[in-house]
Amino acid sequence: MKKADNNFLSELMTKANMGWWEADLESQNYICSGYISTLLGLKEDGVISFDDFNKRIIKEEQHHTTVHSFDNNQQIPEVVYLLDTCKGAIWIRSKICFQRTDENGKNKIYGIAEAQDGPDMASAYQALQRSEQILYNIYKNLPVGIELYDKDGILVDLNNKELDLFYLERKEDLLGINIFDNPIFPEEMKEKLKKKEDADFTFRYDFSKINGYYKTRKKTGTIDLVTKVTVLYDNKGNPINYLLINADKTETTIAYNKIQEFESYFELVGDYAKVGYANCNILTNEGYALKSWYKNIGEQEGRPLSEIIGIYEHFHSEDRAVINQFISDVKKGQGNKLSREVRVIREDGSYTWTHVNLLLNKYAPQDHIIEIISINYDITELKKTEEQLIKAKNKAEQSDRLKSAFLANISHEIRTPLNAIVGFSSLLPNLTNTEELELYYTLIDQNNNLLLKLLNDILDFSKIEAGHTELHPDWFNLSDLIAETIVENTPHTPPNVKLLSKIPKQDYIVELDRLQTKQILNKLISNAQKNTIQGHIEISYKTNKQNVQINVTDTGHGIPKDKLKIIFERFEKLDPFAQGVGLGLPIIKSIVDMMKGNITVDSKVGAGSTFKVTLPCRIKKANESVSGNF
């Protein structure tokens, strides 16, 4: 990076109240950037020991954080603490980014630190707690009865207020009745429900007309009800329940006004704190949530919490399992706090990251109440930065591994034929026996060819990887090319193996790069020759209107199932003692990919393998004229 860029980046981080730090685990010292050095009043070198730094920490918040030193090399990604600085007590959020060993073998850790508005955040959280408690008390004391029916109209649940409203001893006396059999329920409302329409009614409920429909202590008298019935649907749009809400007209109006008032208050608090907030009784899945809470977890604003809590359809399956396990533990009295980063799938299929904090607020299962508070905030941009750093680190490590693997393989494979060539060549001047001379010449020639093939594979693969290989499509007879390839490879075929071809009666001409097609054939045959000691190797092909499929079948050793996924990776060999560096099949795969085709393999251990190469191209019968316009 240019010096101007470094200065700009330093200025940008300082303006953002951020700085970087380096932890030397051997010397037990931090080296800090200018921003942090200024805060701590350090010398120009920005060095401070772990012990001196830890003494500056006034208070540490444990929310998925780390210890404030590096004792025993134990680190957790993030820490928030109140730090004694030259500007007074300041909340600092410090994050570990990566760890590496320098050229001197010292183990170092690198990270960033950011000044936080800790006191304001704490005040906002306290305000949320106070407001949440007020809202909970309102919901608890609202005189609203709730009934839940299944899709056939059978009552499956009701709340405590409903028991009071209709003078019921226990809800079991009411469960199982059918809403369409209710003699007091208006027929107009029943017809709307049958049509799966929502309905709102105000009517007088006369207890004298119950006529044994359910058991109640009240036999006479009336109440005026405001009743709302809503049809509930699953995520596929199928009706699953009827939700019925009963309330006194006067009490409903008062409660509604209070709810509206506190909803507005909570929206203001949520906007100020820039976090999502919700509270829920996980035994009933009843509660309240700010619009920012819905947004942070990918849900539609206003969706019932009963359709979200315990389902979390927008969460990654792993995160969903952890959240649901925590809720299960809370119900058993075994959990009270969870802090986790979760992946949220959006409408376009992309993932964002949200940090979710779940806190047990009230545990009273005897009152049918287990209440949790959920506070979340989006951390997508932070995760993107972290992912980029991890990718860069992994790419560097992979390159280093590949380089080491290449050097290890190539040094061994080149040394083997070279040793044979040098060794047998040195013996030639002392030989007089003609048969021995011919044998040594043959061995030298074989190792020359092996060395040449090895170097050609390395050069071919390097050329393909560098993107220097170009395709030159032209028309040629595929049957002739296969016949030519068989003739060239027959001398190299093991004695007990036959090299065969199975081509259509009708010859075809194809528009492909002839040299690259022949290279695919040669390398597939060479691979089969290495693995086949008896039987045959057969080359065949078939065509359709859009592509040609070339098959190379052998009766060789076969490939184990656990190796099928890696045979096209560079430097992978089924037999570590076999000649070659494991580049033949990767070269074929690269050429096929370059020709926009695909290659597959079917294999059975002890029975042989069939490699199938499918290449898209234009095709004509051999006796038809070739033209650029057909």
N, C-alpha and C positions, 0 to 999 in steps of 0.2 A: 504494500500500500504506500502511496506517495506521502511525503511529509505533510503536504497540505491536507490530505484526507485524514491523517492521524490527528492533526490539530482540530479539524472540523469535528471529528468523532469525539474527541475529548471535550470540546466545547458543548457539543450536543448532549453528552451524558451529564455534564455539569449542570446545564440548564434544566435537565430533567431530574436533578437531584439524585444522580446515580454515579457510581464509580465501580472500579474493578479491584480485585485483590488476588494475591497469590500466597498460598500457604506452603511453606517449606517444612515438611514433616521431620526432616533430619535436624535442622537448626531450631525448630519450634518457633519460627518467626513468620509474621505476615509481612508482605511487601504491598503497600497500598498505593492507589492512584492519587492524583493531586486532590480530587474532591474529598476523598476520605481522609487524606493526610491533613488537609485544612481543618476538617471537622474535629479531628483528634489532636491537632496541634503538634504534628510530628515534624521531624527534621526533613531536609530535602530528600533524603534517601527513602522516606516513607516506610521505615522499618519499625515494627512493634512486635514484641514477643507475645506468645499465646497467653502467658500469665498476666502481663500488663493489660492486654486487651480484655481478658475475662474480668479483671477488677473494675473495668469501666461499665460493665453490664449491671444495670440497676434492677431490671425485671425482665424475665423471659416468658413469652407466651408459647404454650405447647399445643399448637394446632398443626399436626403433621410436620414437625420441625426437627431441628438437630440440636445436639449439645453445642455449647459455644466454644468448645475446644476440639482438638483432634486426638485426644487420648485414645490409645489402642486402635487408631485409624478407623474409628467408627463414625460414619457420617450419615445423616439423613438429608434429603435434598434441600430443605428450606427451613429457615428459622426467623422468628420475629422477636425482637427484644428492644427494651428501652435502654438507650446508651447515653452515658455521661460524656458530653462533647463540649467544645469551646463555646458553643451556642446554647448550652444548657441541655436538658434531657430531651432526646429526640428518639422517636420510634424508628427502627431500622428493620427492613426486610432483606435478609441476605440469602442468596441462592447459589448452590454449587452447580457449576456448569459442566466441568469435565476434569479428569485426572490423567496425568501422563508422567513419564520418566524422562528427564532431560539427558543431554549428551554426557553428563558426568555421572549418570546413574542415580540421580536424586529423584525421589518421589515427590511430586508437587500437585497441588490441587488449585484450580482456578475458579473464580466465581464473580458475581456482581452483587452490589448492595444498593438499596434505594431507601431514601428517607420517606417515611409514611406519616399520614395524619392520624396517628394512633388515638389521641384523646377524643377527637371528633368521631372516629369510628366507634369507640367504646360508648360514647354518649348516644349515638344513633342506635346501637344495639340495646342499650338500656331503655331507650324510648320505645323500641320495637317490643321489648318484653312487657313494659307497662301497658302499651296500647293493646297488645295481644291479650293480656289478662282481662282488660276491660271488655274486649270483643267477645272473649270466651264466656264471660259472665252473662253477657247479653244473650248469646245463643243458648246458654244453659237455662235461662229463665223465660225465654220466649214461649208464649202459650200457643205453640203450633204443633198440631198432631200430624204424624207422617205414617202412611201405610204403603207397603210395597207388595204388588201383585205380580205373579208370573204372567207369561204371554197369554195363558188361557183364562186369566182373571181370578186365579186362586191366591188368596192372601198368604204371603210367606213371612212378613215381618211388619212390626209397627213399633213406634217409640213410646217412651213412658208417658209423654203428654197425651198421646192418643188414649192411653188407658184411663187417665184422669178425665179426659173430655167425654168419654162414653161410659164412665162409671163401671169399669171393668176390674175384676180382681186380679187377673193375670192374662197375659196375651195368648196363652195356650187355649183359652176359652174362645178366642176369635180366629186363630189360625186355621186355614183350610176352607173358609167360606168363600163363595164365588161372588165377585162384585156384580155380575150380571143377574144374580138372584136377589140382590138387595131390594126389598120392597119399598124403601124410602128413596132410593137413588132415582133421580129424574130420568125418564126414558130417553129424553133428548141427549143426555150425557152418555147413556149406554150406547146409543146409536153412533155417536161420535167415536167412542172407544173402539167399537167394532170396525170402524173405518180407519182406525189407527190415527185419529186426529186428536190434537190436544184440546182441552176444554177448560173453561172457567165458568163457575156457577155460584150464585148466591141463592140459598134456599133455606127453608125452615125444616129442621130435622125433628120429627115427631116420634118420641120413644114408644107411644102407644101402638104404633103401626109395625113394630119389629116382628111380632107374631112368631117368636121362637127362632128368628134368623140367627141370633147368637145370644149368649148368656150375659145379662147385665143386671146390676142392682137397681137401676132406674126403670120403672115400668110406665111412668107417665111423664108429661112435660115436653118442652121443646127447647131447642137452641137454634140460633141463626148462624149459619156457617157460610164462610167464603171457602169454596173448594176448588182446587186446581188439580187437574189430572194431566200428567205428561207421559207420553210413550217414550220408553228408553230403548235405544238400539245398540247393537254391538258394532265392532269396527267394520263389519261387512254390510252394515245397513239393515240388518235383520232385527225386527222388534223382539225384545227379550223380557221387558217388564213394563208395568204401569206404576207410576209414582203418584200417589194421591196425598195432597196436603190440605188439612182442615184447620181453620182458624176462625175465631170470633172476629166479626167485622171491625169492631173498635180496636181490639187488641192487635189485630193484623196491621192496621194503619199506623198505630204507634210504633210497633216493632219495625215496620218497614222504614219509617222515617229515621229510627235510630241506626238501622243497618246502613242506610245511605250515608248518614253522617259519618259513621266510623269507617266506611269504605273510602270516602274521600280523604279522611285523615290518614289512613294507612297508605293510600296512593302517594300523598305528599311525603310521608316518611320514606317510602320506598324510593321515590325519585331522588330525594336528598341523599340517601345512603348509597344509591346506585347498586342495590343488591335485590335479589328476589327473596320473598318471604312467604311462608305458608305455615299454618298450624292445622293439625288434623288429629282427631280421635281415631286411632288405628283399629279400634274394635268396631266402629261404625262407619269409618271412612268419611266422616263428616268434618268439615272445617272451612278454612278460608285461605285465599292466596292472592297475592298482588299480581298484576299483569306481567311485571318483570320476572316473576318466578316461573310463570308459564313459558315465557319467551326463552329463558335460559335452559329449559329442558325440552324445548321443541314441541310444546303442547299448545293447542288453541286456547286463547284466553276465555275464561269462564267455563271451561269443561268441568263437569263434576269430578271432585277429587276421588270419588268411588271408582271412576273409570281410569284413574291414573295410579293411585297408591297401590302398590303390590303388583301392578301390571307393567308400567314404565316401558311401553312399546317402542319408544324412541331411544332407549338406552341400548348400548352394546350388551350382548348376552352375558358377558363376564361381569360387567358392572351391575347389570340388573340382578344377577344372582347374589352379589355381595349385598346390595341394598335390601333385597327381600329377605336375606338371611338375618340381617340386622333387625329388621322389623319383627321377624319371627322370634329372635332372641329377646327383644324388648317385651313382647307379649308374655314370654316365659319369666320375665324379671331378671334376665341375664345380660342385658345391655343398656347403656344409657347415653352413649355418644359415638358418632361415626363421622369421620372426615375423609372424603375420597374424591379423587378426580375421575369423572365419568365421561364417556364418549357418547355424544348425542347425534343421531342420524337426522339430517334435514331432508326437506322435500325433494331436493335435487340429488339425493343419494350421498352427499358429502357428510363428513363428520366434523363436529365442533367439540370443544372441551369445556366442561363446566365443573367447577369445584363445589361439591355438595357437603354441607354440614347438617347433620341430624342430631338433635338434642332431645332427650326425654324431659318433658316439662311437668307432667303429672302422671303418677302411677296409682290408679285406684280401680283395679279390676272389679272389686266388690261393688262399685257404683257403675260398672260398665264403661269406665273411662281409662284409657291409656293414651295420653296426649303427647305428641311430639311436635317440635318446631323444626322447620326446614329453612335454612338460609343458603342461597347459592349465588355464584357469580361466574361470569364467563372468563375463561383463561385461554381462549383459542390462540391469540397472538403469542402468548408466552410459550405455549406448547409448540407452535410452529418454529419459534427460535430454537427451542430445545431440540426439536426433531432435526433441524438443519445441522446443528452441531454434532448430533449423534451420527447422522448420515456421513458427514465429512470424516469423522473418526473411523467409522466402520469401513468406508471406502479406502482410507489409507491403510488400515490393517489388512484388508483383503488384498490390496495390491502387493503388500509386503509378503503375504502368505503365498500368493501366486508366483512372485519372483523367486522365493525360496524353493518352492516346488519345482519350478522350471529348472533352476540351477542344479538341484539335486538329481532330477531325472536326466537332464541333458548331459551332465558330466559323466554319469554312469553309462548311458547308452552310446555316447561317442567313444568313450574309452574302450568299450568292449570290442567293436570291430577294429579300432585302431591297433589295439594290442595284437589282435590276430594278424592284421596286415603286416605290422612291423616284425612280429615274431617269425612268421613263415617266410617273409622276404629275407630275413637275415640268415635263414637256413638254406636258401636256394643255392648259393655258391658252393656249398659243401656236398650237394647231392649229385649222384651219378646215375641212380636208378630212375629209369624213365617213368615208371608207374608212380613213384613217389613224387617226382617233379610234377606230373599231371595232377595228382591229388592236391599238392600244395598250391599250384596255379588255380585250381578250382576253388579251393578254400579262400585264397586271396581275392579272387573275382567275386565270390559270394559276399564277402565282407565289404568289398568296394561298393557293391550294389546296395548292401544294407546301409552303409554310411551315406551313400548318395541319396537313398530314399529318406533317411532320417533328416538330412539337411534340407531336402526338398519339402518335406512336411513342415519343418520349422519355418522355412521361407514362405511357403504357401499360406500358412496360418498367420504369420506376421503381416503378410500383404493384405489378407482379408480383414484382419483386425484393424489395420491402419486405413481401410477403406479405399485402397488403391486398385482393387480388382474391378474391372469393367466387364459388362456383358455385351456380347456381339451376336444377337440372334440371327440365325440364317436357316434356310430350309435344308434338311438332310434326311436320308432314309434311316429310320431308327433300327430296322432289322439289320441293315448292313453294318451300322455302328456296333451293334451287339455282336455280330459275327466277327468283326475285326477285333473287338476287345477279347473275345474268347481265344482267338488265335494267338494274340500277344501274351495272354496270361497262362496258356496251357503249359508252357515249359516250367513254370513256377508252381504248378499244382502238385501236391503230394502224390506219390505213386499209386496209392490205393483209392484215389479220389478222381471221379470223372467230372469234367467241366462241361455242362450241357446248356442248351438254349431251348426255349419253348416259345416260339413266336407265332403270331396269327398267320393263317394262310394268305391273307391279304396284307401286303406290305403297306406301311404308312410313312409319309413324310411329315415331319414336325418342324415348327419354327422355334428353335431354341439355340442357346449357345452350345455349339457342338463340343468345344474343348472342355467346358465345364461339365457337360453331360457325361462325356467320356471319363473325366476325372472321378465323378461320382461312381460310375460303374467300376473303374479300376480299384478304387479304395474299398468298395463293398466286397468285391471279389477277393482282394488281398486280405480283408478282415476275415472272410469265410475260410480262406486257405490256412490261416493261422489256427483256426479253431476246429478244423475238420481233418480227421486222420483216415477216415474211410467213408465210402458212400458216394455222394455226389454234391455238386454245387450247380444250381440251375438258375439261369437268367431268363425272365419272361417279361412281357408287357401287355397291357391292354389299354384301349382308348375310349373316350367318349367325346362329346362335342366341345368340351371346354378344357380337358386336361388329359395327360397321359400318366399311367401308373406303371412304374418299373419295379419288379420284384426280384430279389436275390434270395434264394432259399438254399440252405445247407443242411446236412445231416450231422452237424458237429456236436460240440459239448452242450450247447444251449446256454441260456443266461438265467441265473436265479432271479426270482421276482423282486427281491430287495435290491437288485443291481440295475433293473430296467430303467429306473428314474435317473441314474447317474452316468450311464454309458456314453451319453453325448457331452459330458462335461470334460474339459481339458485335463490331461494328465491322469485320467481315471483308467485303470486297466483291471480286467477280471482276473488275470493271472499276473501277479507281480514279477514273476520270473520270465515272462514272455518278452520277446524283443519289441522295441518300440517305446515311445514316450507317452502313448495314449493321446495322440493328436489326430489319428485317422478319422474316427467318427465325428469328433468336433469339427473337423474341416468339412466333412460331408454336410453336417447340420448347417454350418455357416453358408455353404454354397447354396443349399436348398432354400434357406431363408432369403438369401440374396435374390434367388429366382422366384420368390414369393410362393414357394411350395411348402410341403410339409413331409416329414419322415416319421414313420412309426415302425415298431418292431413287435412281432409275436414270437414267443420262444418257449420251449419246454426243455428243462434240464435233461440231458441224455438223448434227446430226440432231434435237436437242431433249432434253427432260427430262420425267420423270414423278415427281411427288411423291405418295407414298402415306401417308395418315393413317389409322391404325386406332384407333378409339375404342370401349372396352367400354361397353355399354349394353343396356337392355331394348328389344326390337323387336317391333312388331306390324304386321300388314297394315293398310292404311288403312281397310278396310271392317270391321275387327273393333273391338269395344268396348274402351275403355281402362279398366283398373281397377288399383288398387294391389295386388291379390292375384291374381296368375296366375303 
